[in-house]
């Protein structure tokens, strides 16, 4: 299926598009950037602008001056109006598959979004943030650079995340603190009954990763545990 690119959109040098993408009016996509298939990129979206780093390069990428580690976007994502995604500095900024980025949300440089992440309106992710699969970041939430948000976590609207949010937890406030278990998220991921009860104990830090989880969820939690530093 052919891509549909509005005549007012700017697609710069170094941008590689897959198939079936829609790029709306006045959006700007700058290279280096690789985008997969079936993405909906709405009006006034900006992808691939330089990192907000005072000492970094600020090339005119729309004139072919390319710099940075790029942006990688997978398949089936929805980027709504005025979303911004910045170039990576040490690795590509990456948005995997089936993510939904609502109006005015921001993905800073070197950020990694796993599959199925939702960024609500005006959610702001600082550089090098990592967000696990199926996490949901509430309206107006702010995530400090180098923070980690676990798979299936729910960050409440207006929260201020300064370091880490555990998988399938609910975090609210400034600074954000974990106040419960994201039971809705567990249910959406096929975790119910005794497995959900065991997950609640894991989220609270009272037990290891339980047995009997769906394969995808078990793999996500194993990866999360491997990513922890010794101090954690």
C-alpha positions in Angstrom: 0.0 0.0 0.0 1.4 3.4 -0.9 2.2 6.1 1.6 -0.1 9.1 1.7 2.0 12.3 2.4 0.2 15.7 2.5 1.7 18.2 0.1 2.6 20.6 2.9 4.5 18.0 4.9 8.4 18.0 4.8 10.1 14.6 4.5 13.9 15.3 4.5 16.9 13.4 3.3 17.8 10.3 5.1 14.2 9.3 5.9 13.2 5.8 4.9 9.5 5.1 4.9 7.8 1.7 4.7 4.4 1.1 3.3 0.9 2.4 4.1 1.9 5.4 6.2 -0.1 8.5 6.4 1.7 11.9 7.0 -0.6 14.8 7.8 -0.4 18.5 6.9 2.6 20.5 8.0 4.4 17.6 9.6 8.2 17.5 9.4 10.2 14.3 9.4 14.0 14.7 9.3 16.7 12.2 8.9 18.3 10.0 9.8 15.0 8.3 10.4 13.5 4.9 9.6 9.7 4.4 9.8 8.0 1.1 9.3 4.5 0.3 8.0 1.0 1.5 8.7 1.7 4.5 10.9 -0.6 7.4 11.3 1.3 10.7 11.7 -1.1 13.6 12.2 -0.9 17.3 11.4 2.0 19.4 12.8 4.1 16.4 14.1 7.9 16.9 14.3 10.1 13.8 14.1 13.9 13.9 14.0 14.7 17.4 15.2 18.0 17.7 17.0 18.3 16.7 20.6 17.6 19.4 23.2 21.3 19.4 24.2 23.0 22.8 24.5 26.4 21.5 23.3 25.0 19.3 20.5 24.8 20.0 16.8 21.8 21.8 15.4 22.0 21.1 11.6 19.5 22.2 9.0 18.4 18.6 8.3 15.6 19.9 6.0 18.5 21.0 3.7 20.3 17.7 3.9 22.6 18.5 6.9 22.3 15.2 8.8 23.6 14.6 12.3 22.6 12.4 15.3 22.0 8.7 15.8 18.5 8.8 14.2 14.9 7.9 15.0 13.4 4.5 14.5 9.7 4.0 14.5 8.1 0.6 14.0 4.6 -0.4 12.7 1.1 0.6 13.5 1.8 3.6 15.7 -0.5 6.7 16.0 1.2 10.1 16.5 -1.4 12.8 17.1 -1.2 16.5 16.5 2.0 18.4 17.7 3.8 15.3 18.9 7.6 15.8 19.0 10.3 13.1 18.7 14.0 14.1 18.9 17.1 12.6 17.4 19.2 10.2 19.4 22.7 11.2 20.6 24.2 7.9 21.8 21.6 5.5 20.3 18.6 5.9 18.1 15.4 7.3 19.7 13.1 4.3 19.2 9.3 3.8 19.2 8.4 0.2 18.6 5.0 -1.0 17.5 1.4 -0.1 18.2 2.1 2.9 20.4 -0.3 5.8 20.8 1.1 9.2 21.4 -1.6 11.8 22.1 -1.6 15.5 21.4 1.6 17.5 22.4 3.3 14.5 24.0 7.1 14.6 23.7 9.7 11.9 23.2 13.1 13.2 24.0 16.5 12.1 22.6 17.6 8.5 23.2 14.2 7.4 24.6 13.1 3.8 24.1 9.3 3.0 23.9 8.4 -0.6 23.8 5.3 -2.0 22.1 1.9 -0.7 23.0 2.9 2.3 25.1 0.4 5.1 25.5 1.5 8.7 26.1 -1.5 10.8 27.1 -1.9 14.5 26.1 1.2 16.6 27.0 3.1 13.8 28.6 6.8 14.7 28.5 9.7 12.2 28.4 13.2 13.4 29.2 16.2 12.0 27.3 17.3 8.4 27.8 14.0 7.4 29.4 12.9 3.8 28.9 9.2 2.8 28.9 8.2 -0.8 29.0 5.5 -2.4 26.9 1.9 -1.6 27.5 2.7 1.2 30.0 0.4 4.2 30.2 1.6 7.7 31.0 -1.1 10.1 32.1 -2.0 13.6 30.9 0.7 16.1 31.7 3.0 13.7 33.4 6.7 14.6 33.4 9.4 11.9 33.4 13.0 13.0 34.3 15.8 11.9 32.0 17.3 8.5 32.5 14.2 7.2 34.3 12.7 3.8 33.8 9.0 2.9 33.7 8.2 -0.8 33.8 6.0 -2.8 31.5 2.3 -2.4 32.2 2.8 0.5 34.6 0.3 3.3 35.0 1.6 6.8 35.7 -1.1 9.2 36.8 -1.9 12.5 35.3 0.4 15.3 36.4 2.8 12.9 38.1 6.6 13.7 38.2 8.7 10.6 37.8 12.3 11.0 38.9 13.8 7.5 38.7 11.9 4.3 38.4 8.3 3.0 38.3 7.8 -0.8 38.9 6.1 -3.0 36.3 2.3 -3.1 36.6 2.2 -0.6 39.4 0.2 2.7 39.7 2.3 5.8 40.4 1.0 9.2 41.2 2.1 12.5 42.7 5.2 14.7 42.8 7.5 13.0 43.3 5.7 10.0 41.9 5.2 7.2 44.3 3.7 3.7 43.8 0.3 3.4 45.4 -1.2 0.3 44.0 -1.3 -2.5 41.4 -2.5 -1.8 37.8 -5.1 -4.5 37.8 -6.7 -3.2 34.6 -3.4 -3.5 32.9 -2.9 -7.0 34.1 -6.3 -8.0 32.8 -5.6 -6.5 29.4 -2.4 -8.6 29.3 -4.2 -11.8 30.1 -3.2 -12.1 33.8 -6.1 -13.1 36.0 -7.0 -15.3 39.0 -4.1 -16.7 41.1 -1.5 -15.3 38.7 -2.9 -11.8 39.2 -2.8 -12.2 43.0 0.8 -13.4 42.8 1.7 -10.4 40.6 0.3 -8.0 43.2 2.8 -9.4 45.7 5.6 -9.0 43.2 4.6 -5.4 42.4 4.7 -4.6 46.1 8.2 -6.1 46.4 7.1 -9.0 48.6 7.7 -11.8 46.1 9.7 -12.8 43.0 8.2 -12.9 39.5 5.5 -15.5 39.8 5.0 -18.6 37.7 2.1 -19.2 35.4 2.2 -15.9 33.6 1.6 -15.6 29.8 4.8 -16.0 27.9 5.0 -12.4 26.7 4.5 -11.0 30.2 7.1 -13.4 31.8 9.6 -12.4 29.2 9.0 -8.7 29.8 9.4 -9.1 33.5 12.6 -11.2 33.1 14.1 -8.4 30.9 13.1 -5.8 33.5 14.8 -7.7 36.3 18.0 -8.1 34.2 18.1 -4.4 33.6 18.2 -3.5 37.2 21.5 -2.1 38.7 23.1 -3.8 41.7 22.1 -0.9 43.9 18.4 -1.6 43.2 
